[in-house]
């Protein structure tokens, strides 16, 4: 369904100044005085010229918006299209409406409220991060942006850049990784791809939205320096690289202040230190009072708040001087500036063809490149011809591949199967749904096996599954873990007794491949009994084919872990899930003793040994790194040769880690590359470290402090690998924040 059906007859080549016959039928751009329509002017100047033409009423209308959905007790305002959020346009000035859609895994049709509207369902954020391929991230972003633009949307609520600090986080599957550099690079590339389709993308949720349990009320407690060096750095990098038109602030409190009210986050860091020019929108229902307008630019999902704070209360606050008039003008200019910068005026959305086949190819490539080969004992994989009997077990493999739940849930064009999970509220019943994208891996495996017999067991009874596996040449057992918005997992086991099932199958047949479809790192108590393990994450609508491609060697796996796989919950900074067992929306502090030592850095600091380290991933070929050269100065330049020493084409992901800084030991990713190599081929790689990755944040000096001295680095296969080591001297310096 097109949110802008009246745009269907309009030519995209016409400027909005001349659209007298189009969607905004009442348009009157003041003739020759509409100087803001001059595309040769900067977005800042165009926004300044247009904003001063607005009345107070029009300014107020631009800074708040409803959720335009029918969701439980919340009803869509009359006359609005079905969107996650909708800001009406201003016809007399040629300002287009803002039609907002979720988001980074594909264009969402919430709960199917737009009948017949499907979209390409891409793999999860962690699957994308596992590719370690920024160019592919940009391609994926472009595909989503093109589909959104074609459907009439011009704002995507995409760009999840929160660090995965805890493997029980319910929304980690939407995010990317536990590392600021990997997250910032991949999120920035995805955002840039989306916005190249004349779409505004957000980056979200700013900041420390690490848990779904009591997400509106928990208070994240962390000092400024480690916050700057971890989550804020990830956002800063994503913003620098992607230039998102909007930032979405988070529900939770940070150091005692709600994210959407935080002068430190939105004022000091974002708009002050980083010079951010776009607008900050609230998450849906995250505004607590009109005072948020001192730093927040737009109230989203206004029905979910206690009051439409940015309507009558804001008008009264401006009249009384509590909120300065110039602040309201700044709010509006920021919105208009991003609309101009991303072509929303000059390239109106709607009524365009969608190349679903091309976008499906991108989705399948992300799925395949994102699959991580964790274990491959005795080179069982890839599976070879001549197998007489293959047992496929569990994981709804006959049905489809799993996807994550919540506002990122995409409705694919192909078959899908919905399993309602119920809940305790009307909204829970509507939204807690497992969706499986068909066809299933079982069908994809059968297509590739030729004369091999493929038998299936659904895995309900471990003893029956074990018996089937015992009489097969190879067993492939699927393990799944559903994650969704609004809830975390209490632990990291596979639910419904799947660990017991996998243990039984691996005990019965030592030639067992375990395929995981999960939204997080999970426990692997059966690991040593298995022969091979694939982490496929939530692989999207072409996930079944991608899994089969890797199993049978049609794709050489090149995925690398974006998160650490722990051996036990006791290894985590918070062994018990914060808020577990408390009533919903309880208020409590979540302390972050790890500070900036998130994920693999925490393991390095504590000496704990993970099951699989950050960056880990195997291939069907082998690689060698040599001829390391490290040059110093204001930063580090690390160059080296990578060679494919095996007999199969493949892609390596050499990772550069800082191992000590001016004599202080540490482990920190400062660069990486993805290198495609034919057998025997060698290429030279050069990585220039962002100097902030060599620094610590000096709160007294309010900047990044690089200590002078010797810096040691390694080119490694993963965070735990000693790799090939070298070093150089770096000059002392203080960088702006």
C-alpha positions in Angstrom: 0.0 0.0 0.0 1.4 3.4 -1.0 1.3 5.9 1.9 1.3 8.6 -0.7 -1.2 7.3 -3.2 -1.7 10.8 -4.7 1.9 10.9 -5.8 1.3 8.1 -8.3 0.5 10.5 -11.1 3.4 12.8 -10.4 6.7 12.9 -12.4 9.8 12.4 -10.2 11.6 14.8 -12.5 9.5 17.8 -11.5 10.6 20.0 -8.7 8.3 20.4 -5.8 8.0 24.1 -6.7 6.1 23.1 -9.8 4.0 20.3 -8.3 0.7 22.2 -8.6 -1.1 19.1 -9.9 0.4 16.5 -7.6 -0.1 15.0 -4.2 0.1 18.3 -2.4 -2.7 19.6 -4.6 -2.9 22.8 -2.6 0.7 23.6 -3.0 1.6 27.3 -3.3 5.3 27.8 -3.2 5.0 31.6 -3.2 6.2 31.7 -6.8 9.6 33.2 -7.4 10.0 33.9 -3.7 10.4 30.1 -2.9 14.2 30.4 -2.9 14.5 27.3 -0.7 13.7 25.3 -3.8 17.0 26.2 -5.3 18.9 22.9 -5.2 22.2 24.8 -5.7 21.9 26.3 -2.2 23.2 24.3 0.8 20.8 22.3 2.9 21.5 24.7 5.8 20.6 27.8 3.8 17.5 26.1 2.3 16.3 25.2 5.7 17.0 28.7 7.1 15.0 30.3 4.2 12.1 28.0 4.6 11.8 27.9 8.4 11.4 31.7 8.6 8.3 31.4 6.3 6.5 29.1 8.8 3.8 30.2 11.2 3.9 29.2 14.9 1.2 26.6 14.2 3.1 25.1 11.4 6.3 24.9 13.4 4.5 23.1 16.2 2.9 20.6 13.7 6.4 19.6 12.5 7.8 18.7 15.9 5.3 16.0 17.0 3.7 13.0 15.3 1.5 10.0 16.0 2.1 6.3 15.6 -0.2 5.8 12.6 -1.1 2.2 13.4 -3.9 0.3 15.1 -2.1 -1.5 17.9 -4.2 -2.8 20.8 -5.7 0.2 22.6 -3.9 2.7 20.2 -5.8 3.7 17.1 -4.5 5.4 14.0 -5.5 9.0 13.7 -8.2 9.5 11.0 -6.9 10.4 7.6 -3.3 9.2 8.2 -1.7 6.5 6.1 -0.5 3.3 7.8 3.0 4.0 9.0 5.1 3.7 12.1 5.0 7.5 12.3 3.5 10.3 10.2 4.1 14.1 10.0 1.7 15.9 7.7 3.2 18.1 5.0 2.6 21.8 4.6 1.2 22.2 1.1 1.4 26.0 0.9 5.2 25.8 1.2 5.7 22.6 -0.6 6.9 20.7 2.5 6.3 17.0 1.9 4.9 14.7 4.6 7.2 12.5 6.5 6.1 8.8 6.3 8.3 6.7 8.6 8.9 3.0 8.5 10.8 0.4 10.5 13.7 -0.4 9.4 17.1 -1.9 9.1 16.2 -5.5 8.2 13.7 -4.5 5.5 10.6 -2.3 5.1 8.2 -3.3 7.8 4.4 -3.9 7.3 3.5 -3.8 11.0 1.3 -6.8 11.8 0.2 -6.9 8.2 -1.9 -3.8 8.5 -1.2 -2.9 4.9 -2.8 -6.0 3.1 -0.6 -7.5 0.4 2.4 -5.3 1.1 5.6 -7.4 1.3 9.3 -6.5 1.2 12.7 -8.2 1.0 13.5 -9.6 4.5 17.2 -9.3 5.0 19.2 -11.2 7.7 19.6 -9.8 11.2 22.0 -7.1 12.1 24.5 -9.5 13.7 24.5 -11.6 10.5 25.3 -8.4 8.6 28.1 -7.6 11.0 29.4 -11.1 10.7 30.2 -10.4 7.0 32.8 -7.8 8.1 32.1 -6.3 4.7 31.2 -2.6 4.7 30.6 -2.5 0.9 28.0 -5.3 1.3 26.4 -3.4 4.2 26.0 -0.4 2.0 24.4 -2.6 -0.7 22.0 -4.0 1.8 21.1 -0.5 3.0 20.6 0.7 -0.6 18.2 -2.2 -1.3 16.1 -1.3 1.8 16.2 2.4 1.0 15.1 1.8 -2.6 12.2 -0.4 -1.5 11.1 2.2 1.1 11.3 5.0 -1.4 9.3 3.0 -4.0 6.6 2.4 -1.4 6.2 6.0 -0.6 8.2 6.1 2.7 10.9 8.8 3.1 12.2 8.1 6.7 13.6 4.7 7.8 13.9 4.0 11.5 17.1 2.1 10.9 20.8 2.2 11.9 20.9 0.3 15.2 24.3 1.0 16.7 24.0 0.0 20.4 26.8 -2.3 21.5 25.9 -5.9 22.4 27.1 -5.7 26.0 25.1 -8.8 27.1 24.2 -11.9 25.2 20.7 -12.0 26.8 19.7 -8.6 25.2 16.5 -9.1 23.4 17.2 -6.6 20.6 20.9 -7.5 20.0 19.9 -9.2 16.7 18.9 -5.7 15.4 22.3 -4.3 16.4 25.7 -5.3 15.1 28.5 -6.1 17.4 30.2 -5.6 20.8 33.0 -3.4 19.3 32.8 0.3 18.6 34.9 0.2 15.4 33.1 -2.7 13.7 29.7 -1.3 14.8 30.5 2.2 13.6 31.9 1.2 10.3 29.1 -1.3 9.4 26.3 1.0 10.7 27.7 4.0 8.9 27.9 2.0 5.6 24.3 0.8 6.0 23.0 4.3 6.7 24.9 5.7 3.8 23.3 3.1 1.5 19.8 3.8 2.8 20.2 7.5 2.3 21.6 7.2 -1.2 18.0 6.3 -2.2 16.8 9.8 -1.0 15.6 8.5 2.3 16.4 9.9 5.8 17.8 7.2 8.0 18.0 7.3 11.8 20.8 6.0 13.9 19.4 4.5 17.2 18.9 4.1 20.1 21.1 6.8 21.7 22.3 5.5 24.1 23.0 2.4 26.2 19.7 0.7 25.2 21.2 -2.6 26.1 18.3 -4.3 27.8 14.6 -4.7 27.0 13.7 -5.6 30.6 12.2 -2.5 32.1 13.6 -0.6 29.2 11.7 2.6 30.1 12.9 2.7 33.6 16.3 1.2 34.2 19.2 3.6 34.8 22.5 2.8 33.0 25.3 3.9 35.3 28.7 4.6 33.7 31.4 7.2 33.9 32.0 9.6 31.1 35.4 8.3 29.9 34.3 4.7 29.4 31.0 5.8 27.9 32.9 8.0 25.3 35.3 5.1 24.5 32.6 2.5 23.9 28.9 3.2 23.0 29.3 6.9 22.2 32.3 6.2 20.0 30.2 3.6 18.0 27.5 6.2 17.5 30.1 8.9 16.7 31.7 6.8 14.0 28.4 5.7 12.5 27.3 9.4 12.3 30.5 10.5 10.7 30.5 7.8 8.1 26.8 7.6 7.4 25.6 11.2 8.1 22.1 10.0 9.2 19.4 12.7 8.9 18.1 11.8 12.4 19.1 10.3 15.7 16.6 8.4 17.7 17.2 8.7 21.5 16.5 5.8 23.9 13.9 4.8 26.4 16.2 4.2 29.4 17.9 6.6 31.7 21.6 7.3 31.5 23.2 8.4 34.7 19.9 9.4 36.1 18.4 11.2 33.1 16.1 9.7 30.4 17.9 9.4 27.1 15.5 11.7 25.3 15.9 14.4 28.0 19.7 14.2 28.4 21.5 17.5 28.0 24.8 15.6 28.1 23.9 13.0 25.4 21.9 15.2 23.0 23.4 18.6 23.8 27.0 18.3 25.0 28.1 15.3 23.0 25.8 15.0 19.9 25.1 18.6 18.9 28.0 20.2 20.7 31.1 18.1 20.4 30.1 16.3 17.3 28.4 19.2 15.6 25.5 17.1 14.5 23.1 19.0 12.2 20.2 16.7 11.9 17.2 16.3 14.2 16.8 14.1 17.2 13.5 12.2 17.4 12.3 10.4 20.4 11.6 6.7 20.5 7.9 5.9 20.6 6.6 6.9 24.0 9.9 8.1 25.4 9.1 11.7 26.3 8.2 12.5 29.9 7.6 16.3 29.9 7.7 19.4 27.7 11.2 20.2 29.1 12.6 17.6 26.7 12.3 20.2 24.0 15.3 21.9 25.5 17.4 19.2 23.7 14.9 17.0 21.8 13.7 18.1 18.4 10.7 15.8 17.8 8.2 13.8 19.8 7.4 10.5 18.0 4.5 8.1 18.7 2.8 10.7 20.7 -0.2 8.5 21.7 2.2 6.4 23.8 3.2 9.3 26.0 1.0 10.6 28.8 0.5 13.8 26.8 1.3 15.3 23.4 4.0 17.4 25.1 5.2 19.1 21.9 1.8 20.4 21.0 -0.2 22.7 23.4 2.4 22.4 26.3 5.2 23.4 24.0 3.2 26.3 22.6 2.6 27.5 26.2 6.3 27.0 27.1 7.4 29.1 24.1 4.9 31.8 24.9 6.1 32.0 28.5 9.8 31.9 27.5 10.5 28.6 29.3 11.4 27.2 25.9 13.0 30.0 23.8 11.5 30.8 20.4 14.9 30.3 18.8 15.0 26.7 20.2 11.7 25.9 18.4 13.1 27.4 15.2 16.2 25.3 15.7 14.1 22.1 16.1 12.3 22.9 12.8 15.4 23.9 10.9 17.1 20.6 11.8 14.2 18.6 10.4 14.0 20.7 7.2 17.8 20.5 6.8 17.9 16.7 6.8 14.9 16.6 4.4 16.8 18.9 2.0 20.2 17.1 2.5 18.6 13.7 1.6 16.5 14.8 -1.4 13.1 14.6 0.1 12.0 17.8 -1.6 13.7 17.2 -4.9 13.1 13.4 -5.2 9.6 12.7 -3.8 8.9 9.1 -2.8 6.3 6.7 -4.2 5.1 4.7 -7.2 8.3 3.2 -8.4 9.2 -0.4 -9.6 11.1 -2.6 -7.1 13.7 -5.0 -8.4 12.8 -7.8 -5.9 15.1 -10.3 -7.6 18.2 -8.0 -7.3 17.4 -7.3 -3.6 16.8 -11.0 -3.0 20.3 -11.6 -4.3 21.7 -9.1 -1.9 19.8 -10.7 1.0 21.1 -14.2 0.1 24.7 -12.9 -0.2 24.4 -11.3 3.3 23.1 -14.5 4.7 25.8 -16.6 3.2 28.7 -14.2 4.0 27.3 -13.8 7.5 27.3 -17.5 8.4 30.2 -18.3 10.7 31.8 -21.7 10.6 32.7 -22.1 14.3 34.0 -25.7 14.3 34.9 -28.2 11.6 36.5 -31.3 13.2 38.3 -33.5 10.7 37.0 -31.2 7.9 33.6 -32.8 7.8 32.3 -29.7 6.0 31.7 -29.2 3.2 29.6 -32.3 2.8 30.8 -34.4 -0.1 28.9 -36.4 -2.7 28.3 -40.0 -2.1 26.6 -39.8 1.3 24.0 -42.4 1.4 21.8 -41.1 4.2 21.6 -37.6 5.8 19.4 -37.0 8.9 18.0 -33.5 9.3 16.7 -32.9 12.8 14.8 -30.2 14.7 14.7 -26.4 14.5 11.5 -26.4 12.3 13.8 -27.2 9.4 10.8 -28.4 7.4 9.1 -25.1 7.9 11.5 -22.3 7.4 14.2 -20.2 9.0 13.6 -18.1 12.1 13.5 -14.3 12.3 13.6 -11.9 15.2 10.4 -10.3 16.6 9.2 -6.8 17.2 9.2 -3.6 15.2 11.9 -4.9 12.8 9.8 -7.9 11.7 9.5 -7.9 7.9 6.7 -9.6 5.9 8.5 -11.3 2.9 7.0 -11.9 -0.5 7.5 -15.7 -0.2 5.9 -18.1 2.2 6.1 -17.5 5.9 4.6 -19.2 8.9 3.4 -17.4 12.1 3.5 -19.0 15.5 1.7 -16.9 18.1 3.4 -17.0 21.5 0.7 -15.2 23.5 1.3 -12.9 26.4 -0.2 -11.1 29.4 -1.4 -7.9 27.7 -3.4 -7.2 24.5 -0.2 -5.8 22.9 1.8 -8.9 23.9 -0.8 -11.1 22.2 -0.5 -9.0 19.0 3.3 -8.7 18.9 4.8 -11.8 20.4 5.0 -13.9 17.3 7.6 -16.2 15.9 7.8 -15.9 12.1 9.5 -18.5 10.0 10.5 -17.6 6.4 10.0 -20.5 4.0 11.1 -22.7 2.4 12.9 -24.6 5.1 16.5 -25.8 5.1 15.2 -29.4 4.7 14.0 -28.6 1.2 17.2 -26.7 0.3 19.3 -29.7 1.5 17.3 -32.2 -0.5 17.8 -30.1 -3.6 21.6 -30.4 -3.2 22.0 -34.1 -2.2 21.4 -35.9 -5.5 20.8 -39.5 -4.8 21.4 -39.3 -1.1 18.4 -40.2 1.1 17.4 -37.3 3.4 15.3 -38.2 6.4 13.7 -35.8 8.9 12.8 -35.8 12.5 11.2 -32.8 14.2 13.2 -33.3 17.4 10.4 -33.4 19.8 11.7 -36.6 21.3 15.5 -36.8 21.7 15.6 -40.5 21.8 13.8 -40.8 18.5 16.1 -38.2 16.9 19.2 -40.0 18.3 18.0 -43.2 16.7 17.5 -41.6 13.4 21.0 -39.9 13.6 22.7 -43.2 14.6 21.7 -44.8 11.3 22.8 -41.8 9.1 26.1 -41.0 7.5 25.8 -37.4 8.6 23.3 -35.8 11.0 22.4 -32.1 10.7 20.6 -30.8 13.8 19.2 -27.3 13.9 19.0 -25.2 17.1 17.0 -22.1 17.4 16.6 -19.2 19.8 13.9 -16.6 19.3 14.6 -13.0 20.5 12.2 -10.1 20.3 11.6 -6.6 21.3 10.4 -5.9 24.8 11.9 -8.9 26.4 15.4 -10.3 27.2 16.3 -14.0 27.7 17.0 -15.1 31.3 19.9 -17.2 30.2 21.7 -18.3 27.0 20.5 -21.9 26.7 18.6 -23.0 23.7 14.9 -23.1 24.7 12.5 -26.0 24.7 15.1 -28.6 25.7 17.1 -28.2 22.5 20.5 -28.5 24.2 19.3 -32.0 25.4 18.2 -32.8 21.9 21.6 -31.8 20.4 23.5 -33.7 23.1 21.6 -36.8 22.3 22.1 -36.5 18.5 25.8 -35.7 18.8 26.3 -38.6 21.2 24.6 -41.0 18.7 26.5 -39.8 15.7 29.9 -38.2 16.0 29.5 -36.9 12.4 26.9 -34.3 13.5 26.7 -30.7 12.1 24.9 -28.3 14.4 23.3 -25.3 12.7 22.3 -22.4 15.0 19.7 -19.8 14.2 19.9 -17.4 17.0 19.8 -13.7 17.9 22.7 -13.8 20.2 25.7 -15.8 21.3 24.4 -18.9 23.1 25.7 -21.6 25.4 27.2 -24.7 23.7 27.3 -27.5 26.3 27.3 -30.2 23.6 30.2 -28.6 21.6 32.9 -31.2 22.1 30.7 -34.0 20.9 29.8 -32.2 17.7 31.8 -32.4 14.5 30.9 -29.0 13.0 29.0 -26.0 14.1 27.5 -23.2 11.9 26.1 -20.0 13.3 23.6 -18.7 10.8 21.9 -16.1 13.0 18.5 -15.0 11.6 19.4 -15.4 8.0 16.4 -13.7 6.3 14.1 -14.9 3.5 16.8 -16.7 1.5 18.4 -18.2 4.6 17.6 -21.8 3.8 19.5 -21.6 0.5 22.4 -19.8 2.1 22.7 -22.4 4.8 22.7 -25.2 2.2 25.2 -23.4 0.0 27.7 -23.3 2.9 27.0 -26.9 4.0 27.7 -28.3 0.6 30.6 -26.0 -0.3 28.9 -23.9 -3.0 29.8 -21.0 -0.8 33.1 -20.9 1.2 32.2 -19.5 4.6 33.9 -16.2 5.4 31.8 -14.9 8.4 33.6 -13.8 11.6 32.0 -13.5 15.0 30.9 -9.9 15.9 30.4 -11.0 19.5 32.2 -13.3 22.0 30.7 -16.8 22.8 31.1 -17.2 26.5 31.7 -20.5 28.4 29.4 -19.6 31.3 27.3 -16.7 32.5 29.8 -16.3 35.4 32.3 -14.9 32.9 30.0 -11.9 32.1 30.2 -8.5 33.9 26.6 -9.2 35.1 26.1 -12.9 35.6 22.4 -12.4 36.5 20.2 -10.6 34.1 19.4 -7.1 35.6 15.8 -6.8 36.6 15.1 -10.5 36.3 12.1 -11.4 38.4 11.1 -7.9 39.2 7.7 -6.4 38.2 7.6 -4.8 34.8 8.9 -1.2 34.6 10.8 -1.5 37.9 13.3 1.3 38.5 16.9 0.1 39.3 20.4 0.9 38.4 22.4 -1.2 35.9 26.1 -0.7 36.7 28.6 -1.2 33.9 31.8 -2.4 35.7 33.3 -3.3 32.3 33.2 0.3 31.3 34.7 0.5 27.8 36.1 -3.1 28.1 33.0 -4.5 26.3 32.9 -8.1 25.2 36.3 -9.5 24.1 38.1 -6.7 26.0 36.4 -7.8 29.2 37.6 -11.4 28.6 41.1 -10.1 27.9 41.0 -8.0 31.1 39.7 -10.8 33.4 41.7 -13.6 31.7 38.5 -15.6 31.2 38.7 -18.0 28.2 35.7 -17.9 25.9 34.4 -20.8 23.9 34.7 -18.8 20.7 36.5 -15.4 20.7 35.3 -12.2 18.9 36.5 -12.3 15.3 36.6 -16.1 15.2 35.5 -17.9 12.0 36.8 -20.8 9.9 37.1 -21.3 6.1 37.3 -24.3 3.7 40.7 -22.9 2.7 43.7 -21.5 4.6 45.4 -18.2 4.7 48.8 -16.8 5.7 49.8 -13.3 6.8 53.4 -12.1 6.2 55.6 -9.1 5.7 54.1 -6.9 8.4 55.1 -3.2 8.4 54.0 -0.8 11.1 54.6 3.0 10.7 54.0 5.5 13.5 53.6 9.2 13.8 50.2 10.8 14.6 48.6 7.3 14.2 49.5 3.8 13.1 49.6 2.5 9.6 49.7 -1.2 9.5 50.4 -3.0 6.2 50.9 -6.7 5.4 50.5 -9.4 2.8 47.6 -12.0 2.9 47.9 -15.2 0.8 45.4 -18.0 0.1 47.5 -21.1 0.9 44.8 -23.6 0.2 43.2 -25.1 -2.9 39.8 -23.2 -2.8 38.9 -19.6 -3.5 37.8 -17.8 -0.3 37.8 -14.6 1.7 39.9 -13.8 4.7 39.2 -11.2 7.3 42.6 -10.1 8.8 42.0 -8.2 12.0 44.4 -5.6 13.5 44.4 -5.4 17.3 46.2 -2.9 19.5 48.0 -5.0 22.1 49.8 -2.2 24.1 49.7 1.6 24.1 52.8 3.4 25.4 53.6 0.4 27.6 50.0 -0.2 28.8 48.7 -3.7 27.8 45.3 -3.8 26.2 43.3 -5.6 23.4 41.4 -3.4 21.0 40.3 -3.8 17.4 41.7 -0.9 15.4 41.2 -2.1 11.8 40.2 -4.9 9.5 39.7 -5.8 5.9 37.9 -8.4 3.9 40.1 -9.9 1.1 38.9 -12.2 -1.7 41.6 -14.5 -2.9 41.9 -17.3 -5.4 44.1 -20.3 -4.5 47.7 -19.2 -4.3 46.8 -15.5 -4.8 48.4 -12.8 -2.5 47.3 -9.2 -1.9 48.7 -6.5 0.2 46.5 -4.8 2.8 47.0 -1.5 4.5 45.1 -0.3 7.6 45.3 3.3 9.0 44.0 3.4 12.6 41.6 6.1 13.6 43.7 7.9 16.3 40.8 7.8 18.7 41.2 4.0 18.9 44.7 4.6 20.2 43.5 7.1 22.8 41.7 7.3 26.1 39.1 10.0 26.8 40.5 12.7 29.1 37.5 14.2 30.9 39.5 17.0 32.4 40.9 18.1 29.1 37.6 17.2 27.3 39.3 15.4 24.5 41.0 12.2 23.3 44.4 11.8 24.9 47.0 9.8 22.9 49.9 9.0 25.1 53.3 9.2 23.4 55.4 6.1 23.1 55.7 2.6 21.6 52.5 1.0 20.3 52.3 -2.7 19.7 49.8 -4.3 17.3 49.1 -7.8 16.0 47.5 -9.0 12.8 45.3 -11.8 14.0 42.6 -14.3 13.1 40.6 -13.2 16.1 40.8 -11.3 19.4 42.5 -14.2 21.2 45.0 -15.0 18.5 48.6 -13.7 19.1 49.0 -13.3 15.4 51.9 -11.5 13.7 53.1 -8.7 15.9 54.9 -5.4 15.3 55.1 -1.9 16.6 56.0 1.8 16.1 56.1 5.0 18.0 53.1 7.3 18.2 53.4 11.0 19.0 51.5 12.4 22.1 48.5 14.5 21.2 45.1 15.7 22.4 42.3 15.3 19.9 38.9 17.2 19.9 36.0 15.2 21.4 
